[in-house]
């Protein structure tokens, strides 16, 4: 019998440490944006629409577009079912695209996205793709492809064969691969094993040219539920004796999205080997005693079932080490609704953030809505925040910003498209740290995919 099925009716009382913030002045110093430069990546993107999205452009792609060593990379499925991988030198601007024609998907499932990882140690590029409760699909490039892009061959021959195993582990029921890189260049990947409502998260590490399986770090099946990550990534503040790896998630009790509930948080000081709760107490060890998805001490914000809470929206960590989470659900004043589609029509974006010195969590309820579309949250080098958000009803893409100077309370719309976009827009988080906004955005219909670019100004 599933637990918590009677939780539904009301928003769970938030922990005492949760502080509600009020919006700042619309004229405050949030970063501004002008008109974007738009480049077309393809007019042959995969058009199948499932689970209210496309196989190109979903919030859980970590990352679907990224910058490394002065070059920008992105990937998409074409209509024939092949992976296309593109790059461009930021200074030059023109995209160079290769089509990996030796593998063809037959899926139309929007979960089966493409995630890109880059090793900072040997310059290999890594792709994980085409899975939803199914066999792992993974491949990597030759060494130096990302660290020596001007001289390494950008061709299909630079990529190895597709495999279904990593670190001696063959994954037969995998979903949601997420690559993330530690400040020392080590590349890691989390992935879900199991299914919606009953799944676990496992961790792999790519070090010195070899993948190693570290084990299960977040268990859901023990409680017959599963965790959906908002994100997992490092900070590099220099304020601690080691760099911290932060993970936030929500929990689902059954395959029904209405049973999503609560915001959870844990962090690691040893690259995912052991895990601590919000208070700093060590509570889990990867591989032998993993985090249990909804165990005591990990829940930092109470959000009840039947609140229209969307799983896997977004997480970033700023340069001061504050953890920011973008979620969407109904505002606290709105009555609960067990019909997920109906609840989503009443949901708004909510910004949660953890103050590193005090460990207190803050909340600001925004007025922006995506209906069935999820948004992406990013941070620049000055710790200002950016939201790239679609809207499945209006089919418009918007970018919102808030300044660190205001305590991130001066959210303002800085751009709204005139053309129709759909599915989830993706920010290039690495490039944002260099002072430029890039957004991967599929046009409505899925065949055309744009990359929109802005230089930020204050």
C-alpha positions in Angstrom: 0.0 0.0 0.0 1.4 3.4 -1.0 2.2 5.7 1.9 1.0 9.3 2.2 -2.0 8.8 0.0 -4.2 10.6 2.5 -1.9 13.6 2.6 -3.5 15.5 -0.1 -5.9 18.2 0.9 -3.8 21.0 2.3 -0.4 22.5 2.0 1.8 20.9 4.6 2.8 23.6 7.2 6.2 24.9 6.2 9.1 24.5 8.6 9.6 27.4 11.0 12.8 28.5 9.2 11.0 29.2 5.9 10.8 32.9 5.4 8.3 34.4 2.9 9.7 37.3 0.9 7.8 40.1 -0.8 8.4 41.4 -4.3 10.8 44.4 -4.7 10.4 47.5 -6.8 9.9 46.8 -10.6 12.4 49.6 -11.2 15.2 47.9 -9.1 18.5 46.7 -10.6 17.5 43.4 -12.1 19.6 42.7 -15.2 18.0 43.9 -18.5 17.9 42.2 -21.9 17.4 43.7 -25.3 16.3 41.8 -28.4 18.1 38.5 -28.9 20.2 37.2 -31.6 18.5 34.2 -32.9 20.2 31.3 -34.8 18.3 28.3 -36.2 19.8 25.0 -35.1 17.6 22.8 -37.3 14.3 22.8 -39.2 14.2 19.0 -38.9 13.7 18.4 -35.2 11.6 15.5 -33.9 8.0 16.6 -33.9 6.3 13.9 -31.7 4.5 15.5 -28.7 4.2 13.3 -25.6 3.8 14.1 -21.9 3.2 17.7 -23.0 6.7 18.0 -24.5 9.2 17.1 -27.2 12.2 14.9 -27.1 14.2 18.1 -27.7 13.8 20.5 -24.7 13.0 19.1 -21.3 13.9 20.5 -17.9 15.8 17.4 -16.8 18.4 17.7 -19.6 21.6 18.4 -17.6 22.8 19.7 -19.9 21.1 20.2 -23.3 23.2 23.2 -24.1 26.5 24.0 -22.5 29.7 26.0 -22.9 33.3 24.7 -22.2 36.6 26.3 -23.0 35.2 29.0 -25.3 33.0 26.6 -27.3 29.3 26.1 -27.1 27.6 22.6 -27.5 24.1 21.4 -28.0 22.3 18.4 -29.3 18.9 17.3 -30.7 17.0 14.5 -32.3 16.2 14.9 -35.9 12.9 13.6 -37.4 14.5 10.4 -38.6 15.6 9.6 -35.1 19.3 10.4 -35.1 21.3 12.3 -32.6 22.7 15.6 -34.0 25.5 17.3 -32.1 26.5 20.9 -32.8 29.2 23.2 -31.6 30.4 26.8 -32.3 33.3 28.9 -31.2 31.7 31.7 -29.2 33.9 34.2 -31.0 33.0 32.9 -34.5 29.3 32.2 -34.2 28.7 29.6 -36.9 27.4 26.2 -35.8 29.1 23.0 -36.9 26.8 20.0 -36.9 27.5 16.3 -37.0 24.8 13.6 -37.3 25.5 10.3 -35.4 23.8 8.1 -38.0 24.9 4.7 -36.5 22.1 4.8 -33.9 18.5 5.5 -34.6 15.7 5.8 -32.1 12.2 4.6 -32.7 10.9 6.4 -29.6 8.6 9.3 -29.6 8.7 9.6 -25.8 9.7 13.0 -24.6 11.6 11.5 -21.6 14.2 10.2 -24.1 16.2 13.3 -24.3 20.0 13.9 -24.9 22.3 15.0 -22.1 25.8 16.3 -22.6 28.7 16.0 -20.2 32.3 17.3 -20.6 35.3 15.9 -18.6 37.5 18.7 -17.4 40.3 16.1 -17.0 40.8 14.7 -20.4 38.4 16.8 -22.6 36.1 13.9 -23.5 32.5 14.6 -24.4 29.8 12.2 -23.0 26.3 11.6 -24.3 23.5 9.8 -22.5 20.2 9.5 -24.4 17.1 7.7 -25.4 15.9 6.0 -22.2 12.7 5.9 -20.1 12.6 2.9 -17.9 14.8 1.2 -20.5 18.3 0.1 -21.3 21.1 2.7 -20.8 22.4 4.3 -24.0 25.7 6.0 -23.6 28.7 7.0 -25.8 31.8 9.1 -25.4 34.3 11.0 -27.6 38.0 10.8 -28.1 40.1 12.6 -25.5 40.8 16.3 -26.1 37.7 16.9 -28.2 36.6 19.7 -25.8 40.0 20.8 -24.4 41.6 21.2 -27.9 38.5 22.0 -30.1 40.5 23.9 -32.7 42.6 20.9 -33.6 40.6 17.8 -32.6 38.5 16.4 -35.5 34.8 17.4 -35.1 33.3 14.3 -36.9 31.3 11.1 -36.2 34.6 9.2 -36.1 35.5 11.1 -32.9 32.7 9.2 -31.0 32.8 5.7 -29.8 30.1 3.0 -30.0 26.9 3.1 -28.0 27.0 1.0 -24.9 24.5 -0.1 -22.2 26.9 -0.3 -19.3 29.2 2.0 -17.3 31.7 1.0 -14.6 30.8 -2.6 -15.0 27.1 -1.9 -14.4 24.6 -2.7 -17.0 21.5 -0.6 -16.5 18.3 -2.2 -17.8 15.8 0.3 -16.4 17.3 3.7 -16.6 15.9 7.3 -16.9 17.0 10.9 -16.4 20.8 10.9 -16.8 22.4 14.0 -15.4 26.0 14.9 -15.9 27.8 17.4 -13.5 31.4 18.4 -13.2 33.3 18.9 -10.0 35.6 22.0 -9.7 38.6 19.6 -10.1 37.3 18.5 -13.5 36.0 15.1 -12.4 32.8 14.3 -14.3 29.9 12.5 -12.5 26.5 11.3 -13.6 23.4 10.5 -11.6 20.6 8.4 -13.1 17.4 6.9 -12.0 16.9 3.1 -11.8 13.4 1.8 -11.5 10.2 3.6 -12.4 7.9 6.5 -11.5 6.6 6.0 -8.0 9.2 3.3 -7.2 12.8 4.2 -8.1 16.3 4.9 -6.9 19.1 7.3 -7.9 22.6 5.9 -8.5 26.0 7.7 -9.0 28.8 7.2 -11.4 32.2 8.9 -11.6 34.6 9.4 -14.6 38.1 9.9 -13.3 41.4 9.3 -15.1 39.7 8.1 -18.2 37.5 5.5 -16.6 34.0 5.3 -15.3 33.5 3.9 -11.8 30.1 2.9 -10.2 29.9 4.6 -6.8 26.5 3.0 -6.0 23.0 4.1 -4.9 22.9 7.5 -3.2 19.2 8.1 -3.0 16.7 5.3 -2.3 13.0 5.5 -3.1 12.0 1.8 -3.5 12.5 1.2 0.3 9.6 3.6 0.9 7.8 2.6 -2.4 8.2 6.0 -4.0 10.8 7.9 -6.0 12.8 11.1 -5.9 12.7 13.6 -8.8 15.8 15.8 -8.7 15.4 19.6 -9.2 19.2 19.5 -9.8 22.5 18.2 -8.6 25.6 20.4 -8.8 28.7 21.8 -7.1 29.5 25.1 -5.6 33.1 26.4 -5.6 33.0 29.1 -3.0 36.2 28.4 -1.2 34.4 29.0 2.0 34.7 25.4 3.1 37.5 22.9 3.3 36.0 21.2 0.2 33.7 21.9 -2.6 30.1 21.0 -1.8 27.8 18.9 -4.0 24.1 20.0 -3.6 21.0 18.0 -4.4 17.3 19.0 -4.2 14.3 16.9 -5.0 10.6 16.3 -4.6 9.1 12.9 -3.9 6.3 11.1 -5.8 4.3 8.3 -4.2 2.7 6.8 -7.3 2.9 7.3 -11.0 0.2 10.0 -10.6 1.9 13.4 -10.6 -0.6 14.7 -8.1 1.3 12.7 -5.5 4.4 14.9 -5.9 5.1 16.5 -2.5 7.7 18.5 -0.5 11.1 20.0 -1.2 14.1 18.0 0.1 17.8 18.8 0.3 21.1 17.1 1.0 24.7 17.9 0.3 28.1 16.2 0.2 31.6 17.3 1.1 33.4 14.4 -0.5 32.1 14.2 -4.1 29.0 12.2 -3.3 30.5 9.5 -1.0 28.7 10.7 2.1 25.7 13.0 2.5 24.6 15.6 5.1 21.2 17.0 5.8 20.3 20.7 6.0 21.7 21.0 9.5 25.0 19.5 8.5 24.7 16.1 10.1 26.0 13.1 8.1 23.0 10.9 7.4 24.0 8.6 4.4 26.8 6.8 2.6 26.6 6.1 -1.1 26.6 2.4 -1.9 25.9 1.1 1.6 23.5 3.4 3.4 21.9 5.7 0.9 19.6 8.7 1.5 16.0 7.5 1.8 13.9 9.8 -0.3 11.6 11.2 2.4 13.4 10.3 5.6 13.4 12.6 8.6 15.7 15.6 8.4 15.8 16.0 4.7 12.5 17.8 4.1 13.2 21.5 4.1 9.9 22.9 2.7 6.5 21.4 3.1 4.4 21.1 0.0 1.4 18.8 0.2 0.1 16.4 -2.4 -2.6 17.7 -4.8 -0.8 21.1 -5.1 0.0 20.8 -8.8 3.7 20.5 -7.9 5.8 19.9 -11.0 8.7 17.6 -10.6 12.2 18.4 -11.9 12.0 22.1 -12.5 15.4 23.6 -11.8 18.2 24.2 -9.3 21.4 26.4 -9.3 24.0 27.3 -6.7 25.4 30.8 -6.7 29.0 31.8 -6.0 28.3 32.6 -2.4 27.0 29.0 -2.0 23.3 29.8 -1.7 21.2 27.0 -3.2 18.3 28.3 -5.4 15.4 26.1 -6.5 12.7 27.0 -9.0 9.5 25.1 -8.5 5.9 25.5 -9.7 2.8 24.7 -7.8 -0.4 26.4 -6.6 0.1 29.4 -4.3 -0.5 28.7 -0.5 -3.8 30.6 -0.6 -5.3 28.4 -3.3 -7.4 25.3 -2.4 -5.9 21.9 -3.2 -6.9 20.1 -6.4 -6.5 16.3 -7.0 -6.8 16.8 -10.8 -3.2 17.5 -11.9 -4.0 19.2 -15.2 -6.5 21.4 -13.4 -4.0 22.2 -10.6 -1.4 23.1 -13.1 -3.6 25.7 -14.6 -3.6 27.4 -11.2 0.1 27.0 -10.5 2.7 29.7 -10.4 6.5 29.8 -10.3 8.0 29.8 -6.8 11.6 30.7 -5.9 13.1 28.9 -2.9 16.6 29.6 -1.7 18.8 28.4 1.1 20.9 31.0 3.0 24.3 29.3 3.4 25.4 31.0 6.7 22.1 30.5 8.6 20.9 27.4 6.7 17.4 28.9 6.6 15.1 28.5 3.5 13.3 31.4 1.9 10.3 31.5 -0.4 9.0 34.0 -2.9 5.8 33.2 -4.8 5.9 34.7 -8.3 3.0 35.5 -10.6 4.4 33.7 -13.6 2.9 30.5 -14.8 3.9 27.9 -17.3 0.8 25.7 -17.1 2.3 22.3 -18.3 5.7 23.8 -19.2 8.7 23.8 -16.8 11.2 26.7 -16.5 14.9 26.8 -16.1 16.8 28.9 -13.5 20.3 30.3 -14.0 22.8 32.5 -12.2 25.5 34.8 -13.5 28.9 35.6 -12.1 27.4 38.5 -10.0 24.8 36.1 -8.5 21.9 37.7 -10.3 19.2 35.1 -11.3 17.5 34.4 -14.6 14.4 32.3 -15.5 13.8 31.0 -19.0 10.1 30.0 -19.1 7.6 28.8 -21.6 3.9 28.7 -21.4 2.0 25.8 -22.9 -1.1 27.9 -23.2 0.2 31.1 -24.8 3.2 29.3 -26.5 5.4 32.3 -25.7 9.0 32.2 -24.3 9.8 34.7 -21.5 13.0 35.5 -19.7 12.8 37.0 -16.2 15.6 38.4 -14.0 16.2 39.3 -10.4 19.2 41.0 -8.8 21.3 39.9 -5.9 21.2 43.5 -4.6 17.5 43.2 -3.9 17.8 39.8 -2.3 16.2 38.4 -5.5 12.9 40.1 -4.9 12.8 42.4 -7.9 11.8 39.8 -10.5 10.8 41.4 -13.8 10.0 40.2 -17.3 12.8 41.2 -19.6 11.8 39.5 -22.8 8.7 37.8 -24.2 8.7 36.3 -27.6 6.4 37.2 -30.4 6.7 33.8 -32.1 5.4 30.5 -30.7 7.7 28.2 -28.7 6.9 25.0 -26.9 8.3 22.4 -24.5 10.9 23.4 -21.9 13.5 26.1 -22.7 17.0 25.3 -21.6 19.6 27.8 -20.3 23.3 27.5 -21.0 24.4 27.7 -17.3 28.1 27.8 -18.1 27.8 30.7 -20.6 25.7 32.7 -18.2 28.7 32.8 -15.8 30.6 34.6 -18.7 27.9 37.3 -19.0 25.8 36.0 -21.8 22.4 34.4 -21.9 21.8 31.5 -24.3 18.5 29.6 -24.5 17.7 26.4 -26.4 14.1 26.7 -27.5 12.0 24.5 -29.8 9.4 26.3 -31.9 5.8 25.1 -31.6 5.5 21.9 -33.8 9.0 20.8 -32.9 10.7 20.9 -36.3 12.4 24.2 -35.8 14.8 24.7 -32.9 16.3 28.1 -32.1 19.2 29.2 -30.0 18.5 32.7 -28.6 21.4 34.8 -27.3 21.7 38.1 -25.3 24.6 40.0 -23.7 23.4 40.9 -20.2 23.4 44.5 -18.9 22.6 46.0 -15.5 
